[in-house]
Amino acid sequence: MRDGVVEIKPGRYRESFGRYYEDFVIGDIYEHRPGRTITDSDNIWFTLLTMNTHPAHFDYEYAKKTEFGKPLVCSPLTVALMVGMSVSDVSQKAVANLGWDDIRLTNPLFPGDTLYAESEVLEMRESKSRPEQGIVSIRTIGRNQHSAIVCTFNRKMLIWKRGFGPADD
């Protein structure tokens, strides 16, 4: 594989995303791009889809009376976008997410803000029960367009080793 492309036979290439367990290095940081500008429609749609009835996310008149003076992005949307942004870098070759810990929402995010994320590899270990897989732990940080940290979390994933898994056909 080179630059996200695998030559599957002479002159024929297949795009490839993600990292195998062996490709991770503790301390490496992956900047997830592109960023994502969150629209008012994104926020309202996500809020109502998830049945979150708090008016601070979709009622402008209510939100004007809060300390923020405008609607807030629904916090699970922030987390979901950060996870989604990280997939091609850290979990495209995952068997499963094993959990999210220590989720912190440190600054507000508003419709119209652009979210950027990056992940640092914290720990790695081979699976004791699945020799063809390993466990990778990362810390993901989300920032707005002004570089203010808006969300952080730790995540553990079970990742295929090279030569195994459904992507190796």
PyRosetta script that sets phi, psi and omega in degrees:
from pyrosetta import init, pose_from_sequence

init()
pose = pose_from_sequence("MRDGVVEIKPGRYRESFGRYYEDFVIGDIYEHRPGRTITDSDNIWFTLLTMNTHPAHFDYEYAKKTEFGKPLVCSPLTVALMVGMSVSDVSQKAVANLGWDDIRLTNPLFPGDTLYAESEVLEMRESKSRPEQGIVSIRTIGRNQHSAIVCTFNRKMLIWKRGFGPADD")
pose.set_psi(1, 139.9)
pose.set_omega(1, 177.7)
pose.set_phi(2, -142.5)
pose.set_psi(2, 126.1)
pose.set_omega(2, 175.5)
pose.set_phi(3, 51.3)
pose.set_psi(3, 41.6)
pose.set_omega(3, 176.5)
pose.set_phi(4, 75.3)
pose.set_psi(4, 14.4)
pose.set_omega(4, -179.4)
pose.set_phi(5, -130.5)
pose.set_psi(5, 136.3)
pose.set_omega(5, 177.3)
pose.set_phi(6, -114.7)
pose.set_psi(6, 129.6)
pose.set_omega(6, 174.3)
pose.set_phi(7, -82.7)
pose.set_psi(7, 115.3)
pose.set_omega(7, -177.0)
pose.set_phi(8, -92.1)
pose.set_psi(8, -19.7)
pose.set_omega(8, 167.9)
pose.set_phi(9, -165.6)
pose.set_psi(9, 164.4)
pose.set_omega(9, -174.8)
pose.set_phi(10, -52.3)
pose.set_psi(10, 123.8)
pose.set_omega(10, 178.2)
pose.set_phi(11, 78.5)
pose.set_psi(11, 4.6)
pose.set_omega(11, 179.3)
pose.set_phi(12, -126.1)
pose.set_psi(12, 128.1)
pose.set_omega(12, -173.3)
pose.set_phi(13, -127.3)
pose.set_psi(13, 151.9)
pose.set_omega(13, 176.3)
pose.set_phi(14, -128.8)
pose.set_psi(14, 131.3)
pose.set_omega(14, 176.6)
pose.set_phi(15, -65.5)
pose.set_psi(15, 140.4)
pose.set_omega(15, -179.5)
pose.set_phi(16, -134.3)
pose.set_psi(16, 135.6)
pose.set_omega(16, -179.6)
pose.set_phi(17, -121.4)
pose.set_psi(17, 157.2)
pose.set_omega(17, 172.2)
pose.set_phi(18, 88.4)
pose.set_psi(18, 174.7)
pose.set_omega(18, -178.9)
pose.set_phi(19, -124.5)
pose.set_psi(19, 142.2)
pose.set_omega(19, 169.5)
pose.set_phi(20, -79.3)
pose.set_psi(20, 164.1)
pose.set_omega(20, -179.6)
pose.set_phi(21, -49.2)
pose.set_psi(21, -43.3)
pose.set_omega(21, -176.2)
pose.set_phi(22, -67.9)
pose.set_psi(22, -16.3)
pose.set_omega(22, -177.8)
pose.set_phi(23, -84.1)
pose.set_psi(23, -12.5)
pose.set_omega(23, -179.4)
pose.set_phi(24, -82.9)
pose.set_psi(24, 146.6)
pose.set_omega(24, 176.6)
pose.set_phi(25, -134.7)
pose.set_psi(25, 126.4)
pose.set_omega(25, 179.1)
pose.set_phi(26, -57.7)
pose.set_psi(26, 131.5)
pose.set_omega(26, -179.6)
pose.set_phi(27, 96.9)
pose.set_psi(27, -18.2)
pose.set_omega(27, 177.3)
pose.set_phi(28, -66.1)
pose.set_psi(28, 144.8)
pose.set_omega(28, 177.8)
pose.set_phi(29, -121.2)
pose.set_psi(29, 129.8)
pose.set_omega(29, 178.3)
pose.set_phi(30, -109.3)
pose.set_psi(30, 119.8)
pose.set_omega(30, 175.3)
pose.set_phi(31, -86.3)
pose.set_psi(31, 119.5)
pose.set_omega(31, -177.1)
pose.set_phi(32, -87.7)
pose.set_psi(32, 117.3)
pose.set_omega(32, 179.5)
pose.set_phi(33, -132.0)
pose.set_psi(33, 149.2)
pose.set_omega(33, 9.8)
pose.set_phi(34, -81.2)
pose.set_psi(34, 168.1)
pose.set_omega(34, 171.4)
pose.set_phi(35, -73.6)
pose.set_psi(35, 178.8)
pose.set_omega(35, -179.1)
pose.set_phi(36, -138.2)
pose.set_psi(36, 117.1)
pose.set_omega(36, 173.7)
pose.set_phi(37, -81.0)
pose.set_psi(37, 125.9)
pose.set_omega(37, -176.6)
pose.set_phi(38, -91.5)
pose.set_psi(38, 121.5)
pose.set_omega(38, -180.0)
pose.set_phi(39, -89.3)
pose.set_psi(39, 164.5)
pose.set_omega(39, 175.3)
pose.set_phi(40, -60.4)
pose.set_psi(40, -41.1)
pose.set_omega(40, 179.1)
pose.set_phi(41, -62.4)
pose.set_psi(41, -41.8)
pose.set_omega(41, 176.7)
pose.set_phi(42, -55.7)
pose.set_psi(42, -48.4)
pose.set_omega(42, -175.0)
pose.set_phi(43, -65.9)
pose.set_psi(43, -47.1)
pose.set_omega(43, -180.0)
pose.set_phi(44, -64.9)
pose.set_psi(44, -44.5)
pose.set_omega(44, 179.9)
pose.set_phi(45, -59.0)
pose.set_psi(45, -49.5)
pose.set_omega(45, -178.3)
pose.set_phi(46, -63.6)
pose.set_psi(46, -43.8)
pose.set_omega(46, -179.0)
pose.set_phi(47, -59.9)
pose.set_psi(47, -48.1)
pose.set_omega(47, -177.9)
pose.set_phi(48, -74.6)
pose.set_psi(48, -35.0)
pose.set_omega(48, 177.3)
pose.set_phi(49, -60.4)
pose.set_psi(49, -37.7)
pose.set_omega(49, -178.7)
pose.set_phi(50, -90.4)
pose.set_psi(50, 6.5)
pose.set_omega(50, 176.5)
pose.set_phi(51, 63.1)
pose.set_psi(51, 30.3)
pose.set_omega(51, 175.7)
pose.set_phi(52, -83.5)
pose.set_psi(52, 112.1)
pose.set_omega(52, -174.0)
pose.set_phi(53, -95.6)
pose.set_psi(53, 10.6)
pose.set_omega(53, -179.8)
pose.set_phi(54, -71.6)
pose.set_psi(54, 121.4)
pose.set_omega(54, -174.8)
pose.set_phi(55, -68.4)
pose.set_psi(55, -11.1)
pose.set_omega(55, 179.1)
pose.set_phi(56, -63.9)
pose.set_psi(56, -14.0)
pose.set_omega(56, -178.0)
pose.set_phi(57, -97.8)
pose.set_psi(57, -20.6)
pose.set_omega(57, -172.6)
pose.set_phi(58, -141.8)
pose.set_psi(58, -4.0)
pose.set_omega(58, -179.2)
pose.set_phi(59, -110.9)
pose.set_psi(59, 101.2)
pose.set_omega(59, -175.7)
pose.set_phi(60, -61.0)
pose.set_psi(60, -37.6)
pose.set_omega(60, -179.0)
pose.set_phi(61, -67.5)
pose.set_psi(61, -41.4)
pose.set_omega(61, 175.8)
pose.set_phi(62, -63.4)
pose.set_psi(62, -48.3)
pose.set_omega(62, -176.1)
pose.set_phi(63, -60.8)
pose.set_psi(63, -31.5)
pose.set_omega(63, 178.3)
pose.set_phi(64, -60.2)
pose.set_psi(64, -27.7)
pose.set_omega(64, -176.8)
pose.set_phi(65, -87.8)
pose.set_psi(65, -3.2)
pose.set_omega(65, 179.6)
pose.set_phi(66, -88.6)
pose.set_psi(66, 171.7)
pose.set_omega(66, 178.7)
pose.set_phi(67, -63.6)
pose.set_psi(67, -18.1)
pose.set_omega(67, -178.2)
pose.set_phi(68, -90.8)
pose.set_psi(68, -24.2)
pose.set_omega(68, 176.6)
pose.set_phi(69, 75.1)
pose.set_psi(69, 1.6)
pose.set_omega(69, 179.5)
pose.set_phi(70, -159.7)
pose.set_psi(70, 165.3)
pose.set_omega(70, -178.1)
pose.set_phi(71, -62.1)
pose.set_psi(71, 145.0)
pose.set_omega(71, 175.1)
pose.set_phi(72, -95.4)
pose.set_psi(72, 147.9)
pose.set_omega(72, 170.6)
pose.set_phi(73, -69.6)
pose.set_psi(73, 134.5)
pose.set_omega(73, 177.7)
pose.set_phi(74, -59.9)
pose.set_psi(74, 123.4)
pose.set_omega(74, -171.8)
pose.set_phi(75, -58.9)
pose.set_psi(75, -36.9)
pose.set_omega(75, 176.1)
pose.set_phi(76, -63.5)
pose.set_psi(76, -25.1)
pose.set_omega(76, 175.3)
pose.set_phi(77, -67.8)
pose.set_psi(77, -40.9)
pose.set_omega(77, 177.6)
pose.set_phi(78, -58.6)
pose.set_psi(78, -48.7)
pose.set_omega(78, 179.9)
pose.set_phi(79, -62.4)
pose.set_psi(79, -45.6)
pose.set_omega(79, -178.5)
pose.set_phi(80, -61.3)
pose.set_psi(80, -41.1)
pose.set_omega(80, 178.4)
pose.set_phi(81, -65.7)
pose.set_psi(81, -41.5)
pose.set_omega(81, 179.5)
pose.set_phi(82, -63.8)
pose.set_psi(82, -41.5)
pose.set_omega(82, 176.7)
pose.set_phi(83, -62.5)
pose.set_psi(83, -47.8)
pose.set_omega(83, 179.8)
pose.set_phi(84, -59.5)
pose.set_psi(84, -41.5)
pose.set_omega(84, 178.8)
pose.set_phi(85, -61.5)
pose.set_psi(85, -30.1)
pose.set_omega(85, -174.4)
pose.set_phi(86, -87.2)
pose.set_psi(86, -11.7)
pose.set_omega(86, -172.6)
pose.set_phi(87, -56.2)
pose.set_psi(87, -51.1)
pose.set_omega(87, -175.2)
pose.set_phi(88, -64.6)
pose.set_psi(88, -23.2)
pose.set_omega(88, 178.3)
pose.set_phi(89, -88.8)
pose.set_psi(89, -43.6)
pose.set_omega(89, -169.0)
pose.set_phi(90, -120.4)
pose.set_psi(90, -21.4)
pose.set_omega(90, -174.9)
pose.set_phi(91, -130.7)
pose.set_psi(91, 12.6)
pose.set_omega(91, 178.5)
pose.set_phi(92, -60.1)
pose.set_psi(92, -31.0)
pose.set_omega(92, -179.6)
pose.set_phi(93, -107.3)
pose.set_psi(93, 27.0)
pose.set_omega(93, 179.5)
pose.set_phi(94, -80.8)
pose.set_psi(94, 146.6)
pose.set_omega(94, 169.6)
pose.set_phi(95, -80.8)
pose.set_psi(95, -42.5)
pose.set_omega(95, -177.4)
pose.set_phi(96, -163.8)
pose.set_psi(96, 152.4)
pose.set_omega(96, 166.2)
pose.set_phi(97, -80.9)
pose.set_psi(97, 134.5)
pose.set_omega(97, -179.5)
pose.set_phi(98, -100.3)
pose.set_psi(98, -14.2)
pose.set_omega(98, 175.5)
pose.set_phi(99, 154.4)
pose.set_psi(99, 161.0)
pose.set_omega(99, 175.0)
pose.set_phi(100, -119.7)
pose.set_psi(100, 136.4)
pose.set_omega(100, 179.8)
pose.set_phi(101, -132.9)
pose.set_psi(101, 159.4)
pose.set_omega(101, 170.3)
pose.set_phi(102, 54.3)
pose.set_psi(102, 44.6)
pose.set_omega(102, 177.0)
pose.set_phi(103, -72.3)
pose.set_psi(103, 126.1)
pose.set_omega(103, 179.7)
pose.set_phi(104, -129.0)
pose.set_psi(104, 134.3)
pose.set_omega(104, 176.8)
pose.set_phi(105, -111.8)
pose.set_psi(105, 98.7)
pose.set_omega(105, -166.4)
pose.set_phi(106, -94.8)
pose.set_psi(106, -19.9)
pose.set_omega(106, 176.3)
pose.set_phi(107, -148.1)
pose.set_psi(107, 152.7)
pose.set_omega(107, -179.4)
pose.set_phi(108, -70.2)
pose.set_psi(108, 152.9)
pose.set_omega(108, 173.7)
pose.set_phi(109, -123.3)
pose.set_psi(109, 136.1)
pose.set_omega(109, -175.0)
pose.set_phi(110, -121.2)
pose.set_psi(110, 153.3)
pose.set_omega(110, 171.0)
pose.set_phi(111, -53.3)
pose.set_psi(111, 136.1)
pose.set_omega(111, -176.1)
pose.set_phi(112, 99.9)
pose.set_psi(112, -18.7)
pose.set_omega(112, 176.2)
pose.set_phi(113, -76.1)
pose.set_psi(113, 152.9)
pose.set_omega(113, 174.7)
pose.set_phi(114, -107.8)
pose.set_psi(114, 129.7)
pose.set_omega(114, -178.2)
pose.set_phi(115, -100.5)
pose.set_psi(115, 133.1)
pose.set_omega(115, 173.5)
pose.set_phi(116, -123.7)
pose.set_psi(116, 150.4)
pose.set_omega(116, -179.0)
pose.set_phi(117, -138.7)
pose.set_psi(117, 155.9)
pose.set_omega(117, 173.6)
pose.set_phi(118, -147.7)
pose.set_psi(118, 153.2)
pose.set_omega(118, -179.2)
pose.set_phi(119, -129.8)
pose.set_psi(119, 138.6)
pose.set_omega(119, 175.8)
pose.set_phi(120, -111.5)
pose.set_psi(120, 135.4)
pose.set_omega(120, 177.0)
pose.set_phi(121, -76.9)
pose.set_psi(121, 119.9)
pose.set_omega(121, -177.1)
pose.set_phi(122, -97.6)
pose.set_psi(122, -45.2)
pose.set_omega(122, -175.3)
pose.set_phi(123, -147.6)
pose.set_psi(123, 156.1)
pose.set_omega(123, 174.3)
pose.set_phi(124, -146.2)
pose.set_psi(124, 145.7)
pose.set_omega(124, 170.8)
pose.set_phi(125, -158.5)
pose.set_psi(125, 150.1)
pose.set_omega(125, 176.4)
pose.set_phi(126, -72.4)
pose.set_psi(126, 147.3)
pose.set_omega(126, 177.2)
pose.set_phi(127, -70.1)
pose.set_psi(127, 136.2)
pose.set_omega(127, 178.9)
pose.set_phi(128, -75.6)
pose.set_psi(128, -29.7)
pose.set_omega(128, -176.4)
pose.set_phi(129, -103.8)
pose.set_psi(129, -11.5)
pose.set_omega(129, -177.4)
pose.set_phi(130, -131.5)
pose.set_psi(130, 90.3)
pose.set_omega(130, -174.4)
pose.set_phi(131, -63.2)
pose.set_psi(131, -17.0)
pose.set_omega(131, 179.6)
pose.set_phi(132, -91.1)
pose.set_psi(132, 8.5)
pose.set_omega(132, -177.3)
pose.set_phi(133, -139.9)
pose.set_psi(133, 161.2)
pose.set_omega(133, 176.2)
pose.set_phi(134, -138.8)
pose.set_psi(134, 164.0)
pose.set_omega(134, -179.3)
pose.set_phi(135, -107.8)
pose.set_psi(135, 128.3)
pose.set_omega(135, 179.4)
pose.set_phi(136, -119.7)
pose.set_psi(136, 131.9)
pose.set_omega(136, 176.8)
pose.set_phi(137, -112.1)
pose.set_psi(137, 134.0)
pose.set_omega(137, -179.4)
pose.set_phi(138, -131.0)
pose.set_psi(138, 161.1)
pose.set_omega(138, 170.4)
pose.set_phi(139, -120.1)
pose.set_psi(139, 125.4)
pose.set_omega(139, -179.0)
pose.set_phi(140, -110.5)
pose.set_psi(140, 135.1)
pose.set_omega(140, 179.9)
pose.set_phi(141, -120.5)
pose.set_psi(141, 131.3)
pose.set_omega(141, 175.6)
pose.set_phi(142, -110.1)
pose.set_psi(142, 135.0)
pose.set_omega(142, 178.7)
pose.set_phi(143, -127.5)
pose.set_psi(143, 152.4)
pose.set_omega(143, 173.5)
pose.set_phi(144, -86.9)
pose.set_psi(144, -176.5)
pose.set_omega(144, -177.1)
pose.set_phi(145, -65.1)
pose.set_psi(145, -13.1)
pose.set_omega(145, 178.2)
pose.set_phi(146, -100.4)
pose.set_psi(146, 8.8)
pose.set_omega(146, -179.9)
pose.set_phi(147, 73.1)
pose.set_psi(147, 8.8)
pose.set_omega(147, 175.7)
pose.set_phi(148, -73.7)
pose.set_psi(148, 133.0)
pose.set_omega(148, 177.8)
pose.set_phi(149, -72.4)
pose.set_psi(149, 123.9)
pose.set_omega(149, -178.5)
pose.set_phi(150, -107.7)
pose.set_psi(150, -21.9)
pose.set_omega(150, -178.2)
pose.set_phi(151, -161.0)
pose.set_psi(151, 143.8)
pose.set_omega(151, 172.4)
pose.set_phi(152, -138.6)
pose.set_psi(152, 150.9)
pose.set_omega(152, 172.2)
pose.set_phi(153, -160.4)
pose.set_psi(153, 158.6)
pose.set_omega(153, 173.0)
pose.set_phi(154, -104.9)
pose.set_psi(154, 146.3)
pose.set_omega(154, -176.7)
pose.set_phi(155, -141.6)
pose.set_psi(155, 139.5)
pose.set_omega(155, 174.5)
pose.set_phi(156, -116.2)
pose.set_psi(156, 138.4)
pose.set_omega(156, -179.0)
pose.set_phi(157, -135.4)
pose.set_psi(157, 146.5)
pose.set_omega(157, 171.9)
pose.set_phi(158, -94.5)
pose.set_psi(158, 119.9)
pose.set_omega(158, -171.3)
pose.set_phi(159, -118.4)
pose.set_psi(159, 138.5)
pose.set_omega(159, 175.8)
pose.set_phi(160, -65.5)
pose.set_psi(160, 143.8)
pose.set_omega(160, 168.2)
pose.set_phi(161, -83.3)
pose.set_psi(161, 157.7)
pose.set_omega(161, 179.9)
pose.set_phi(162, -58.2)
pose.set_psi(162, 136.1)
pose.set_omega(162, 179.0)
pose.set_phi(163, 93.8)
pose.set_psi(163, -4.0)
pose.set_omega(163, -179.7)
pose.set_phi(164, -125.6)
pose.set_psi(164, 165.2)
pose.set_omega(164, 173.9)
pose.set_phi(165, 92.4)
pose.set_psi(165, 167.8)
pose.set_omega(165, -174.9)
pose.set_phi(166, -67.9)
pose.set_psi(166, -18.9)
pose.set_omega(166, 179.8)
pose.set_phi(167, -79.4)
pose.set_psi(167, -12.0)
pose.set_omega(167, -177.2)
pose.set_phi(168, -95.4)
pose.set_psi(168, 68.0)
pose.set_omega(168, 177.5)
pose.set_phi(169, -112.2)
pose.dump_pdb("model.pdb")
